[in-house]
Amino acid sequence: MSLLLEPYTLRQLTFLNRIAVSPMCQYCCVDGLANDWHLVHLGSRAVGGAGLIFTEAAAVTRDGRITPEDLGIWNDDQIEPLQRITRFITAQGAVAGIQLAHAGRKASTWRPWLGKHGSIKPEDGGWIPWGPSKIAFDPQHTPPTPLEEDQIQTVIQAFVDAAKRALTAGFKVVEIHAAHGYLLHQFLSPLSNQRRDQYGGSFENRIRLTLEVTKAVREVWPQELPLFVRVSATDWVEDGWNPDETVELAKRLKTLGVDLIDVSSGGTAANAEIPVGPGYQTEFAGRVRRESGIATGTVGMITEPFQADTILRTGQADLILLARELLRDPYWPLHADDDLGGRKAVWPAQYQRATHRDQPIHESDLRD
């Protein structure tokens, strides 16, 4: 059996395999409420055999949404629709995970398929975003209002409250989003953080908010359940957040009870030149794993089962997170099982009659 398809345990939770559905924004909520689209989108990936199914980024505050159509977990009304989804995911043998996020200065933007770039103005249904400093992401984005220190404490509490709701909703893994240029990453990066208080300037100050959020969430998240943190290993810009800082941050996060670092990159600098290619981010996950002694997940242009299995076998990561490839093929994990010559793929009983083309046609097949 390939390593990709072997069970994987963190704390007291065992995943069916090492394939995870990476958080992917769907931009189709009203008031942050999950709906039928989310049930089918996430449920089909659970049917398809992934071991861990992450929701898209769930905003911990209303004004922390990337777009007005983002998923939310800032109030109790949002729990029940999520419970419907976690029940179905769990029934398929997968684990339900949720990513907790605050968009910071990248909040209040248009859904991508509308062809509009930048911030939605308040008169058009948007709002003024928050950030560490009054520095806009780019000229099309509204400069954020810098958070005061008491408002930072409110943000930390929002992550804590969201984690409690996530547990009630049936999630077994929480991931704190500190990547892709969103609020926690904005505090980490000197490109977006030019504060002169205890949350800006030095490395120790810039990582303070991420550490405080993580510590507070770990205190309310059950000890038997894993906690992930997603980071961008580099801003891909000179004088930005860099891999050396990522390794050091990972070491600190491990001491706070984080179980896995989900390693991505970029998102803070609009002018970054990113050398995108197959597995282009795996080297960062490998370095964090080696030098920080913590489990890592990797993502980015991973498309082939053999490629994914090789990443695991060469010690670059412990978990493979797939995004676009699972949009193209929700059953990628089941196909990977066949491609890698592992055990017989466990297709849902409802589908098994269609998975072996050499079997004779029975009368029941003619009823379709």
N, C-alpha and C positions, 0 to 999 in steps of 0.2 A: 504494500500500500504506500502511496506517496505521502510525504509529510503534509502536503496541502490538504489532504482529505482525512487526516487523523484528528481525533478529538483534541481539544486544547482547553486546559483548566487554568483559571485565575481565581484565587481565593477559593470559595466553595462553589463556583459556577463553572460548568463544563459546556463548551461549545461543541456542536456536532462536528465541525471542521474548522479550518483556519481561514475561511472565506467570509468576509464581512461586506455588507452593503454600506458604502460610504454615504454620509449625509449629502443629499442632493435637493436643493431648493426646488419647490414645485410652483410657488407663487399663485396659489389658487384658494386661499382661505378668505373667509369673511370674519372679521373680529378675532382672528387667530385661531378659529375653530377648525379642527380636522374634519374631513368630510368623506364622502364615498370615494373620491379620487384617491385619497391617502390610503384608505382600506385596500383598494384594488392594487394600487402601485406598490405598497409595501408588502401586502399579502401575497402578491404574485412572486415576489423575490423569495419569500419564505417557502412557498410551494416549490420554487425552483431549486431549493437545496442549500441556500446560504446559511451559515451557522449563526451569524449575528446580523440583525437588521437594524440599522440606525434610521431614525426619522431624519428629515431635513432639520436644519438649525431651528430651534424653537426659542423665540424671543422671550427673555425673562422680564421685559417691560414693554409696554405698548410702544413707547418711543425708541425702543431698541430694535425694532424691525428693520430689515433691509428695505422691504417694500411694504405698502399697506396690505398686501395679500399674503404676508408671511405667516407661518405657523406660530402659535404662541402658547406659553404656559405661565402667563402672569396672573391668571385668576382661576378660581375653582370651577367656573363653568367650562373650562377647557379640558377638564379631567375626563369626564364621561366619554366624549368622542374618542379620546386616546385609549381608554380602556377597551373599547370595541376592537381597536386595532391590535393592542397587545394580546388580547385573548386569542385572536385568530393566529397571530404569529407564533404564540406559545403552543397552540394546538398542532402546528405543523412541525414541532420539534426544534424550532429556532429560538433564539434569544432576542428579546426586544430591547433596543438601546435608544437613548435620546441624547441629542446634542443640545446643550444649553448655551445660548449666545446673546450677545448684545452688539449691535452693528456699529455703535459709536458714530463717528463722522461719516460713515458710509450708509447711514440710515436714510429713510425717506427718499428712495429712488424709484425709478420706473421699472415695471416688469420688463425683462430683457427683450421679449418678442414684440414689444410695442415699437421698437426702433428708436426710442428716445434715450438719451444719455444724461446722466447727472441727477441732480436733486429735483424732487417735486416741491414746488413752492407751497407755502401754507394756504394761499388762496385757491390752489388746485387740489387740495386734499392732503398735502404733506405737512411737515413740521420742521422746526429748526433742530438739527441733530446735536448731540453732545459729543465731547471728545476731551482728550487730555490738554490740548492747546488749540488756539484759534488758527488752525492750519487746515485748509480744505484739501481733500484728496486730489482734486484737479480743478481747473477753472470752471468746470460745469457743475461742481458740487458746492453746496452752501457751506461757508466756514462754520465749524461747530462752536457751540458755547462751551468754554472750558468748565469742567466739573469742579465745584468747590469740594473741600475735604469732607464736609458733612454729606454732600450728595454722593460722594464715592462710597461712603458707608451705606447709603441707601441702595446703591447698586450691588454691593456685596450681599446685603440682606435679600435682594431680589433673586440672586442666584441660589441662596439658601432656601427661600420659599419655593422656588421652582423645583429644586431637587426633592423637596418633600412632596410636592404635587406629582412629580414623576414616579415616586415610589408608590403613591396611592393609585396612580394610573396603571401600574403593573410592569413598569420598566425594571430591568435587572442590571443594566449598565447605564451609567451617566458619563457623558464626555463634556468637559468644559472646553469651549471654543476660544482658543487664544492664538488663532492663526488668521491668515487671509486678509489682514488689514482691518479686522474688526476691533472692537473696543480694547480688549485686553492686549492684543497685538499692538495697537496704537500706543499703549502705555509702554510696551517693551521696546519699541523702536525709537531711536533718536531722531528719525526722520519726521515723526509725527508728535513726539513728546519733547517739548522744550520748556517744561515746568521747572520752577526753582524751589519747589517745596519737597517734602519727603517722598513724593511720587514721581520725581523727575530728576534728570541730570546724570548721576552715577548709575552704573549697572545695578547696584543694590537697590537704589530707589526705583528704577524703571521696572524691576521685576516684582516690586512690593505688592502691587494690586493683584497680579496673577497668583502670587503665593497666598495672599489673604483670602481671595475667593476660594482657592483650592482647599485651604485649611478649614474654612468655614463649611464648605460643602462636605468634606470628608467627615466632619464631626456629626452631620445629620444623616449621612448615607450609611446604610448598614455595613458593619465590618465584614460580613460574609460576601458582600457584593463588590465587584470591581469598579474602580474609578479611572477614567481615561482623561488625558488632556491632549488636545490637538494644538500643535505649534507649527509655525512656518520656520524652517531651519535657517533661512536666509531671505533677506529682502531683495537679493540680486542687484543691489546698488551699493556702490562704495560708501562707506561710513554709515551704512544701515545696520540693522540687526543681522548677526552673522552666526555661522555654525559653532564657533568657539563659545559664544554666549548661550547658544541652544544647549550645548552639552552641559554647561554649568547649571543652567536652569533645570535641566532634567535631573541632575543630581539632587537639587533642592526639592524638587517635586516628589522624588522617590522617598525622601525622608518624611514627607507629609502624608504618605500613604497612597500615592498614585501608583497604579499597577501597570499602566502602559502609556507610552507617548506615541500618539498618532502623528507621524512626521510628514508634513507637506512643505510648501515653500511659497514665497511671494505674497502679493496682495496689498502691500502698504504703499508701494511706489508705482504711480501710473506710468512712469517712463522706464520701468525695469525691462531689460532684455533677457528673457528666460530661454535657455537652450532646451526647448521641449523635444523629447524623443523617448523611445521605449525605455521605461524604467529610470527616467532621468532624476528621480528623487530618492532612489533606493540607497545611494551612497550615504545620504544624510541619516537615514534610519539606521544603517549599519554602524555609522560612527557613534551615534547616540547610544546604541545598544552596547557597543564595545566599551566605550569610555565612561558611561554613566551606570552600567550594570542594571539597566531597567529594560523590560520588554518593550518592543516597538512594533508599530504597524506602519506599513508603507502604502503609498498610493501614487498614481500618475502613469498613464500610458502602459498599464499592465493589461495585456489582452489575451495571452496564450497560457494554457494550463502549465506547460513545461516551463515557461518563463517564470510563472508564479512559484512553482515548486522549487525551482533553482534558487530563487531569492531566499526562500526559507532554508534550504539545505546548505547554503553558503553563509548562513548566519547574518544576513543583512536585516532580517525582520522576523517577528514571530507571528504576525497576522497580515494577511493581504486584504486591503480594502479596495473594492472595485466600484467605479462610478459609471462612466459612460458605457463600458462594456456590458454592464448589467442592464442598462437601458436598452441596448441593442438585443440582448439575449437574457431574459430573466432566468433561463434554465442553464446558464453557463456552468454552475457547479455540478449539475447532473451530467452534462456533456463532458466536463473535465474528468469526472470519475471514469467515464468510458475511455477518454483519450489517454489517460495516464495508466490504464490497465489495472485499476484498483478493483475493489470489490464490486459486485453487481450494483449498479445505480439503483437507489431506492426511490423510484418514481412514485408519486401518489397513486393509490389503487385505482382512482378514477381515470388515470392516464395510461396505466400499464399496458393495456391492450394495443396501444398505438406505438409503443417503444420498440417493438421487435417486428421488423418488417417481414421476416421469414415465417412468421406464425400464420396458420390457416385462418381464413375468415370464418367467424362463427355467426350463427343466426342473430345473436344479440348485437353484432356490429351493424347489421342491416337495419336496425331500428333508428340509427342516427340520421 
